[in-house]
Amino acid sequence: MRITFIAGRDLAHPRAGGSEMLVDQLALGLVARGHQVSLVCGGRTGERGYDVVPNGGDLSQFLRAPLTVRRHAARVGAYGGPGAGDGSGNNSGIDVVVEVCNGLPYLTPLWWRGPVVCLVNHVHADLWPVRYRPPVSVAGRYAETVVMPRVHRGNLFVAVSPSTARELEGIGVDPDRIRIVLNGVDRPADVLAESGEPLFVAFGRLADYKRLDLLLRLWDRVRPVTGGRLAIAGDGPERERLEDMAGPGVEFTGRLSERDKHALLCRAWLLLHPAQIEGWGLVITEAAVRATPAVGFDVPGVRDALNHGRTGLLAGTEGGFASAWATLALDARRRHAMGEAAAARASTLRWSSTVSNFESVLTEAVERRRPE
């Protein structure tokens, strides 16, 4: 198949995260299976093992997408057959378009004919007022939760977790059109030993909705009990504010290479994940495959990646989070048992299965639109 992804950014973007990792793994996996794949995205781009097509800035890309996709399709000879080059949106040479909806939608079915699949990491409904002020927050939430489901009526949706599937149902998507495709995880060649002193880590973009400020406040309560260090890996707009409020024993590492990330996750006693919502907690399974259990809040996405009481602990309150953190830090036997269980579960999450399941959804979408 000839497959085109439309997404906000690729892995070269400074704000790239789990969604970009997923699209990259899907694209590379589909190429390895013989498909022709391209990614149309905004912002900074880099060279990958598939065609990456720049599509303007972070906001302008939503207006430029129709023209960018058509120009790209024409360049690769996708406009074959009737309607070629007439600007009508005929796409006889492209088998399926994947719209990656991470908040503001591209509304692809309004300007592109043929099979379209909507890939959703999580619904941002409650995050709009956190990240933006009215009227932007009101307009963005309406576009995502009202307009997007209506425009994609009849199309298949891919949700990355059961929580995301339920969120899609909540905004009016028919459950019969939702397919769940779980993230995989890369397996390290070797796993390093746990640190000799208490070491706790948090990974992610330093943004308000990740709630790392909450983690720093809880650290002031936990540190006198456990001792040790808290390492926060990543970068983002909140870094300066977070560094100003950090107390003793806190280290900000910035963005890490894969090698340094691997070492930190291996040596950590616990991964701490205070985010208020996720599509799928990819870093939780990245820690798990290295036998590092996690502590997080009982919120969408996190509760899918973390099996409470087996591969880590989920908390419903700030006090519960601090208690779970200190409890596992002080109970080495329980922590190690959870780490082993986490590694066993993570071993079942393979990127090859993710790609295979996603490929099946694309095939289904094409078959559903094929004339009798």
WOCOR-V213920 format. One record per residue. N is the residue number from 1. RES is the residue in three letters. PSI is psi in degrees with one decimal (* if undefined). Layout:
# WOCOR-V213920
n:N res:RES psi:PSI
n:N res:RES psi:PSI
This chain:
# WOCOR-V213920
n:1 res:MET psi:154.0
n:2 res:ARG psi:115.8
n:3 res:ILE psi:131.8
n:4 res:THR psi:122.2
n:5 res:PHE psi:141.7
n:6 res:ILE psi:116.7
n:7 res:ALA psi:165.9
n:8 res:GLY psi:-32.9
n:9 res:ARG psi:168.8
n:10 res:ASP psi:-172.1
n:11 res:LEU psi:-18.4
n:12 res:ALA psi:-13.4
n:13 res:HIS psi:139.4
n:14 res:PRO psi:-19.0
n:15 res:ARG psi:18.4
n:16 res:ALA psi:144.0
n:17 res:GLY psi:-145.5
n:18 res:GLY psi:-38.7
n:19 res:SER psi:-42.0
n:20 res:GLU psi:-35.8
n:21 res:MET psi:-42.7
n:22 res:LEU psi:-48.3
n:23 res:VAL psi:-40.1
n:24 res:ASP psi:-44.3
n:25 res:GLN psi:-40.5
n:26 res:LEU psi:-45.9
n:27 res:ALA psi:-47.6
n:28 res:LEU psi:-40.5
n:29 res:GLY psi:-38.8
n:30 res:LEU psi:-37.7
n:31 res:VAL psi:-42.8
n:32 res:ALA psi:-23.7
n:33 res:ARG psi:7.4
n:34 res:GLY psi:5.4
n:35 res:HIS psi:158.3
n:36 res:GLN psi:118.2
n:37 res:VAL psi:139.2
n:38 res:SER psi:153.9
n:39 res:LEU psi:118.1
n:40 res:VAL psi:119.9
n:41 res:CYS psi:161.4
n:42 res:GLY psi:171.0
n:43 res:GLY psi:-158.7
n:44 res:ARG psi:136.7
n:45 res:THR psi:161.4
n:46 res:GLY psi:174.2
n:47 res:GLU psi:133.5
n:48 res:ARG psi:-175.3
n:49 res:GLY psi:23.2
n:50 res:TYR psi:170.3
n:51 res:ASP psi:120.5
n:52 res:VAL psi:122.8
n:53 res:VAL psi:115.0
n:54 res:PRO psi:143.1
n:55 res:ASN psi:43.2
n:56 res:GLY psi:-161.3
n:57 res:GLY psi:-174.3
n:58 res:ASP psi:-32.4
n:59 res:LEU psi:-39.8
n:60 res:SER psi:-21.7
n:61 res:GLN psi:-28.3
n:62 res:PHE psi:-28.0
n:63 res:LEU psi:-31.1
n:64 res:ARG psi:-20.0
n:65 res:ALA psi:-47.9
n:66 res:PRO psi:-46.0
n:67 res:LEU psi:-41.5
n:68 res:THR psi:-44.3
n:69 res:VAL psi:-42.7
n:70 res:ARG psi:-41.8
n:71 res:ARG psi:-42.7
n:72 res:HIS psi:-44.1
n:73 res:ALA psi:-41.3
n:74 res:ALA psi:-38.1
n:75 res:ARG psi:-37.1
n:76 res:VAL psi:7.4
n:77 res:GLY psi:26.5
n:78 res:ALA psi:-19.6
n:79 res:TYR psi:66.7
n:80 res:GLY psi:156.5
n:81 res:GLY psi:-164.5
n:82 res:PRO psi:139.3
n:83 res:GLY psi:4.4
n:84 res:ALA psi:125.6
n:85 res:GLY psi:10.7
n:86 res:ASP psi:2.2
n:87 res:GLY psi:10.1
n:88 res:SER psi:-11.0
n:89 res:GLY psi:6.3
n:90 res:ASN psi:131.6
n:91 res:ASN psi:51.0
n:92 res:SER psi:-18.5
n:93 res:GLY psi:-7.1
n:94 res:ILE psi:127.3
n:95 res:ASP psi:-38.7
n:96 res:VAL psi:142.5
n:97 res:VAL psi:135.1
n:98 res:VAL psi:112.3
n:99 res:GLU psi:118.0
n:100 res:VAL psi:105.9
n:101 res:CYS psi:102.1
n:102 res:ASN psi:67.3
n:103 res:GLY psi:-101.2
n:104 res:LEU psi:122.9
n:105 res:PRO psi:158.4
n:106 res:TYR psi:-13.4
n:107 res:LEU psi:44.6
n:108 res:THR psi:-41.2
n:109 res:PRO psi:-17.0
n:110 res:LEU psi:-23.0
n:111 res:TRP psi:6.4
n:112 res:TRP psi:123.6
n:113 res:ARG psi:157.2
n:114 res:GLY psi:180.0
n:115 res:PRO psi:133.2
n:116 res:VAL psi:133.5
n:117 res:VAL psi:135.2
n:118 res:CYS psi:115.9
n:119 res:LEU psi:121.8
n:120 res:VAL psi:124.3
n:121 res:ASN psi:-50.2
n:122 res:HIS psi:158.3
n:123 res:VAL psi:129.3
n:124 res:HIS psi:12.1
n:125 res:ALA psi:-53.4
n:126 res:ASP psi:-10.9
n:127 res:LEU psi:-21.1
n:128 res:TRP psi:-50.2
n:129 res:PRO psi:-17.8
n:130 res:VAL psi:-38.0
n:131 res:ARG psi:-23.5
n:132 res:TYR psi:157.1
n:133 res:ARG psi:158.6
n:134 res:PRO psi:148.8
n:135 res:PRO psi:-2.9
n:136 res:VAL psi:-44.7
n:137 res:SER psi:-39.4
n:138 res:VAL psi:-45.3
n:139 res:ALA psi:-42.1
n:140 res:GLY psi:-44.1
n:141 res:ARG psi:-40.8
n:142 res:TYR psi:-42.5
n:143 res:ALA psi:-40.6
n:144 res:GLU psi:-43.4
n:145 res:THR psi:-16.6
n:146 res:VAL psi:-54.6
n:147 res:VAL psi:-47.6
n:148 res:MET psi:-48.1
n:149 res:PRO psi:-35.1
n:150 res:ARG psi:-42.6
n:151 res:VAL psi:-35.6
n:152 res:HIS psi:16.0
n:153 res:ARG psi:131.1
n:154 res:GLY psi:-19.7
n:155 res:ASN psi:159.7
n:156 res:LEU psi:144.9
n:157 res:PHE psi:141.0
n:158 res:VAL psi:120.7
n:159 res:ALA psi:141.9
n:160 res:VAL psi:-2.4
n:161 res:SER psi:161.0
n:162 res:PRO psi:-34.8
n:163 res:SER psi:-43.9
n:164 res:THR psi:-37.7
n:165 res:ALA psi:-43.4
n:166 res:ARG psi:-36.5
n:167 res:GLU psi:-40.8
n:168 res:LEU psi:-41.0
n:169 res:GLU psi:-37.6
n:170 res:GLY psi:-22.7
n:171 res:ILE psi:13.8
n:172 res:GLY psi:9.3
n:173 res:VAL psi:130.6
n:174 res:ASP psi:125.6
n:175 res:PRO psi:-29.5
n:176 res:ASP psi:-14.1
n:177 res:ARG psi:7.3
n:178 res:ILE psi:128.5
n:179 res:ARG psi:129.9
n:180 res:ILE psi:124.3
n:181 res:VAL psi:108.5
n:182 res:LEU psi:149.5
n:183 res:ASN psi:150.7
n:184 res:GLY psi:-168.9
n:185 res:VAL psi:140.7
n:186 res:ASP psi:137.7
n:187 res:ARG psi:124.8
n:188 res:PRO psi:152.0
n:189 res:ALA psi:-36.1
n:190 res:ASP psi:152.0
n:191 res:VAL psi:123.8
n:192 res:LEU psi:161.6
n:193 res:ALA psi:154.1
n:194 res:GLU psi:149.6
n:195 res:SER psi:146.7
n:196 res:GLY psi:-23.9
n:197 res:GLU psi:156.9
n:198 res:PRO psi:124.3
n:199 res:LEU psi:121.0
n:200 res:PHE psi:138.5
n:201 res:VAL psi:151.8
n:202 res:ALA psi:134.3
n:203 res:PHE psi:145.5
n:204 res:GLY psi:172.2
n:205 res:ARG psi:134.2
n:206 res:LEU psi:79.7
n:207 res:ALA psi:160.9
n:208 res:ASP psi:-41.1
n:209 res:TYR psi:-11.7
n:210 res:LYS psi:-13.7
n:211 res:ARG psi:40.9
n:212 res:LEU psi:-19.6
n:213 res:ASP psi:-36.5
n:214 res:LEU psi:-40.6
n:215 res:LEU psi:-40.1
n:216 res:LEU psi:-37.6
n:217 res:ARG psi:-40.5
n:218 res:LEU psi:-31.4
n:219 res:TRP psi:-34.8
n:220 res:ASP psi:-25.6
n:221 res:ARG psi:-32.9
n:222 res:VAL psi:-38.3
n:223 res:ARG psi:-43.0
n:224 res:PRO psi:-21.6
n:225 res:VAL psi:-41.8
n:226 res:THR psi:-30.6
n:227 res:GLY psi:-169.0
n:228 res:GLY psi:-160.3
n:229 res:ARG psi:153.2
n:230 res:LEU psi:116.7
n:231 res:ALA psi:127.6
n:232 res:ILE psi:115.1
n:233 res:ALA psi:135.4
n:234 res:GLY psi:179.1
n:235 res:ASP psi:166.9
n:236 res:GLY psi:-178.7
n:237 res:PRO psi:-18.6
n:238 res:GLU psi:1.6
n:239 res:ARG psi:-47.2
n:240 res:GLU psi:-43.6
n:241 res:ARG psi:-41.4
n:242 res:LEU psi:-40.2
n:243 res:GLU psi:-34.7
n:244 res:ASP psi:-32.2
n:245 res:MET psi:-3.9
n:246 res:ALA psi:139.4
n:247 res:GLY psi:-164.8
n:248 res:PRO psi:148.1
n:249 res:GLY psi:7.2
n:250 res:VAL psi:134.0
n:251 res:GLU psi:130.6
n:252 res:PHE psi:117.9
n:253 res:THR psi:-16.6
n:254 res:GLY psi:-167.9
n:255 res:ARG psi:137.6
n:256 res:LEU psi:151.6
n:257 res:SER psi:163.7
n:258 res:GLU psi:-34.2
n:259 res:ARG psi:-45.8
n:260 res:ASP psi:-35.4
n:261 res:LYS psi:-43.7
n:262 res:HIS psi:-47.4
n:263 res:ALA psi:-42.1
n:264 res:LEU psi:-41.2
n:265 res:LEU psi:-34.8
n:266 res:CYS psi:-44.8
n:267 res:ARG psi:-14.3
n:268 res:ALA psi:143.7
n:269 res:TRP psi:-39.2
n:270 res:LEU psi:146.4
n:271 res:LEU psi:132.1
n:272 res:LEU psi:129.7
n:273 res:HIS psi:87.6
n:274 res:PRO psi:7.4
n:275 res:ALA psi:150.7
n:276 res:GLN psi:-13.6
n:277 res:ILE psi:145.4
n:278 res:GLU psi:161.6
n:279 res:GLY psi:-51.6
n:280 res:TRP psi:125.9
n:281 res:GLY psi:80.1
n:282 res:LEU psi:-41.1
n:283 res:VAL psi:-25.3
n:284 res:ILE psi:-43.7
n:285 res:THR psi:-26.4
n:286 res:GLU psi:-36.8
n:287 res:ALA psi:-39.9
n:288 res:ALA psi:-41.1
n:289 res:VAL psi:-13.8
n:290 res:ARG psi:16.6
n:291 res:ALA psi:30.6
n:292 res:THR psi:114.0
n:293 res:PRO psi:171.3
n:294 res:ALA psi:157.0
n:295 res:VAL psi:127.9
n:296 res:GLY psi:177.8
n:297 res:PHE psi:151.7
n:298 res:ASP psi:76.7
n:299 res:VAL psi:162.8
n:300 res:PRO psi:141.2
n:301 res:GLY psi:-52.8
n:302 res:VAL psi:-42.2
n:303 res:ARG psi:-15.7
n:304 res:ASP psi:-38.2
n:305 res:ALA psi:-21.0
n:306 res:LEU psi:124.8
n:307 res:ASN psi:104.7
n:308 res:HIS psi:130.1
n:309 res:GLY psi:-9.1
n:310 res:ARG psi:-51.5
n:311 res:THR psi:5.9
n:312 res:GLY psi:-167.1
n:313 res:LEU psi:140.7
n:314 res:LEU psi:142.6
n:315 res:ALA psi:149.0
n:316 res:GLY psi:-15.8
n:317 res:THR psi:167.9
n:318 res:GLU psi:-41.4
n:319 res:GLY psi:-37.7
n:320 res:GLY psi:-36.2
n:321 res:PHE psi:-48.0
n:322 res:ALA psi:-39.9
n:323 res:SER psi:-44.1
n:324 res:ALA psi:-40.6
n:325 res:TRP psi:-53.1
n:326 res:ALA psi:-38.6
n:327 res:THR psi:-48.0
n:328 res:LEU psi:-31.9
n:329 res:ALA psi:-34.6
n:330 res:LEU psi:-13.5
n:331 res:ASP psi:86.6
n:332 res:ALA psi:-40.1
n:333 res:ARG psi:-46.6
n:334 res:ARG psi:-40.0
n:335 res:ARG psi:-44.5
n:336 res:HIS psi:-36.4
n:337 res:ALA psi:-41.0
n:338 res:MET psi:-35.9
n:339 res:GLY psi:-41.7
n:340 res:GLU psi:-41.2
n:341 res:ALA psi:-37.6
n:342 res:ALA psi:-42.6
n:343 res:ALA psi:-39.6
n:344 res:ALA psi:-41.9
n:345 res:ARG psi:-42.9
n:346 res:ALA psi:-28.2
n:347 res:SER psi:-17.0
n:348 res:THR psi:-9.5
n:349 res:LEU psi:98.3
n:350 res:ARG psi:137.5
n:351 res:TRP psi:-31.0
n:352 res:SER psi:-37.6
n:353 res:SER psi:-38.8
n:354 res:THR psi:-48.1
n:355 res:VAL psi:-42.6
n:356 res:SER psi:-44.6
n:357 res:ASN psi:-38.8
n:358 res:PHE psi:-40.6
n:359 res:GLU psi:-39.1
n:360 res:SER psi:-37.5
n:361 res:VAL psi:-41.7
n:362 res:LEU psi:-43.6
n:363 res:THR psi:-42.9
n:364 res:GLU psi:-41.6
n:365 res:ALA psi:-40.5
n:366 res:VAL psi:-42.9
n:367 res:GLU psi:-36.6
n:368 res:ARG psi:-28.9
n:369 res:ARG psi:-3.2
n:370 res:ARG psi:133.1
n:371 res:PRO psi:148.4
n:372 res:GLU psi:*
